[in-house]
């Protein structure tokens, strides 16, 4: 069993139904699979940060990771 902290930013909160949550997973999963588990489609432009660094969708979450998912922000 692994435990991670997950933080969702901006309008993505409405898709997941939460802003911040501690999750327990039976085993490490790819970021891409994690998105599916929390009802986010990877078609939405977003940045995913694990422990302060941008990650690829194929990377695995590990016990103790802190994941932040944010949409891209732009404008002037």
BELJO-V676514 format. One record per backbone hydrogen bond with DSSP energy under -0.5 kcal/mol. NH is the residue of the N-H (numbers start at 1). CO is the residue of the C=O. If there is no record, write none. Layout:
NH/CO + NH/CO
//
This chain:
2/25 + 4/23 + 5/65 + 6/21 + 7/67 + 8/19 + 9/69 + 12/9 + 13/10 + 14/11 + 15/11 + 16/12 + 17/13 + 18/13 + 21/6 + 23/4 + 23/21 + 25/2 + 31/59 + 32/57 + 34/30 + 35/31 + 36/32 + 37/33 + 38/34 + 39/36 + 40/35 + 44/41 + 47/70 + 49/68 + 50/53 + 51/49 + 51/66 + 53/50 + 55/48 + 59/56 + 61/29 + 64/3 + 65/62 + 67/5 + 67/65 + 68/49 + 69/7 + 70/47 + 72/45
//
